[in-house]
Amino acid sequence: MNPANNDELFNEYKSLEGNLVADEDLVDKNEVFYTYDENYEDISEIENNNNNEPLFELDFNTLTKVKQFTQQNTSDEEDENITSDTESNFSESESNEEHNEIITQLKNKQELSQCVIIDIFKGKIQRCNSTTNLRRLWQMVGMWQIDEEEIKKKHFSIKNLGVCYTHFMFDQNKLHITNLKQTKNYTESIIHCRRCLFCNKNKFFFSRGKNCIHHSYIVMGKNIQVPCIGQKKCGALQEYHPLVISTESSKYARYICMVCYEKKGGYVYQRVGRGVKEDPNCDNMSHHENDIKEILEAIGHWILNIATCEKSMWQKKVLIHLVRVITQLNQEKSNNTSDILIPLADTKTEISSLFIILIILALMKFNYNLDKKLNPKNLTPKNFFEFGEALAHSTILAKNELKLHKKSLESPISIEEYNASFPLCLVQFYNGLLETLYKTKKKIID
């Protein structure tokens, strides 16, 4: 947008104020609407290419029309009520604009992008890409993960990023409380580039303001941010005193992407259509039946990881606390064995979710992978000998299966039939070995 035209429109906007309340603080023309990691190299390059120009410009034409509409609605009121009525009607006119105005094209003839929101579609976490009744992304209220490629394509300019009507309405009316939008101006909208706490990959997030004040938590003294859609019903991240407390702060926040949220024990909310009898969503902790077993397993691997490290002082501290816990549990069992038999549902003790425990372990620099539980750094030659023994015993146990497929093994019709005739333990072993070697070699070549 031409700076001269900006000044003209700004003067026209100011002339509309008259006796109305001033909104000078509505716009900071020097504000840049994104934040990023220090190590993220692409952003600084884009800033240099743009000669440090702001990546966000206010659409003064739209604001002028809004003010004209507001002035018409308040012209018949008494002078002493002008200020309060103007503020009220401004909110209403803004709401009407967001509900009714379909922004299909910008002033510079650049169309809004397809919906950039990352959500679950057809059972997969991916970009929405809808083009239905697009709004500008800054009209959203909460914190959302957004598509990385589109942001780079639009040179980190928030004004060119679109959001579909469905996500806009869900965010405003279902995901957040009424009037939350009025607590923060849309000019406070920010695009964050942050490394995910678990996968350590740069991900992009949008928020109105620095964070969503209703979906932010502090875990073990560290600020944790998860997209609001993951907290609609699932209780994976909630207050658990004293480890987890709610907060309105965003200072030194760690972000978690949608994929890692689900991998580490959370459940992203899925919007269901009419006629669906069974709600697939997690209701508080309804989908967390196996959390206790998986938490104990994760802590067990954490202890094994400590056992193989070279920090003897740290090992001693952990061991001292573990011995105390074991001693206390043994004493309680000896004093009253019947206490151990009390069902968990009848006790008042709250159990933390698997997701919270994995966050705590990650903050302690131990990233436990639920799918790949063996850490090659901690394995010794003796471990591999034991793996060989275990594989041999599994193959011996499968001898009946080998006899059954003897003909297919001796004279297979196809490679698929030959592969299917082998015991599954051998197939999985060689698949893991060969696929990993192939992927590693391909990565080096590429």
ABEGO torsion letter per residue (X at the ends): XBAAAAAAAAAAAAAAAEABBBAAAABBAABBBBBBBAABAAAAAAAAAAGGBBABBBBAAAAAAAAAAAAAAAAABBAAAAAAAAAAAAAAAAAAAAAABBBABBAAGBBBBBBABBBBBGGBBBBAGBABGBBBAAABABBBBBBAAAAAAAGGBAAABBBBAAAAAAAAAAABBBGAAAABBAAABBBBBBBBAAAGBBBBBBBBEABBAAABBBBGGBBBBBBAAAAAABAABBBBOAABBBBABABGBBBBBAAAAAAAGBBBBBBBBBGBABBABBBGAAAAAAAAAAAAAAAAAAAAAAAABABAAAAAAAAAAAAAAAAAAAAAAAABAAAAABBAAABABBBBBAAAAAAAAAAAGBBBBAABABBAAABBAAAAAAAAAAAAAAAAAAAAAAAAAAAAAABBABAAAAAAABBAAAAAAAAAAAAAAAAAAAAAAX
